[in-house]
């Protein structure tokens, strides 16, 4: 989540789980602005990345795409409600 998308957290029920996925380092705007306190918020940092072909931020870590792997699968399954 970046930019205005972070502020959607304002409209979530506090019981809603949110998983923010970041490449290489924690760059969570929700945490920077304190919005992560409004819901069940967790950051997942992945090293399973590939550089973007259209870099926009000038930081290789931020100009990368995270790829789905078993570690990300585990994090996603952990936030799903029990059935």
N, C-alpha and C positions, 0 to 999 in steps of 0.2 A: 504494500500500500504506500502510495506516495501522494503528495499534494492534497488536493481537496478530498480524495478518496479516504484519507485517514479520518475525516470528520464524520463519515457515516457511522462510526462507532457511537457518536452521540445519540443515535436513534435506535441502537440495539438494546434489547433487554439485557440486564446484567448477567443473566444465566447463559447467554449465547457464547459458545467458544469461538475464538478467533486465533488462527495460526498465521502469523506473518512469516514469509519465507524470504530470507536474505542471502545473497551470495557472499561468501568469504567472511564478512564481518557484520556486526550488528549496526544497522543504520536505520533503526526504527523511529519514524516520525511520531508514531502513536506514543512511544515511550518518552520521546523528547518533549512532547506537549502534555504529558500526563493523561492522555486519553486511554492508555492501556489499563488504567485503574477502573474503568467503567464496565468492563466485561471480563470474561475468562480469557485473558490474553496471554499468548506465548509466542516467542520468537524462535524460529528454526534457522540455524545458520548452516549452509551447505557449502562444501568444497567441490561438489560434483557440478562443475560449471564449464561453460564454453564461452569464449569471448564473442561479443556481438559483432556482426558485420557492419553495423551502423552505430558506432559509439557516439554517445551524446553528452556524457558527463565528464569525460577526460580522466576518469579513474577506472582502470581495468577491472577492479572488483565490482564496481557499480555498473559498468557497461558489460555485464555478463548475463547469461541465461542459466538458471538452475535446471538441472535435469532430474527427472523422477528416478528415485532409487529406493532400495529397501529401507534406508534410514528415514527418508521422507514419508514413505508408506507407513512406517511405524508411528511417526508423529501424527499423521492424519488419522489413523485408526484410533489413536489415544484420545483425540478430542471428540470422536463420534459418541453420541449417547448410547448407553447400553440398551440392548434389545431384549 
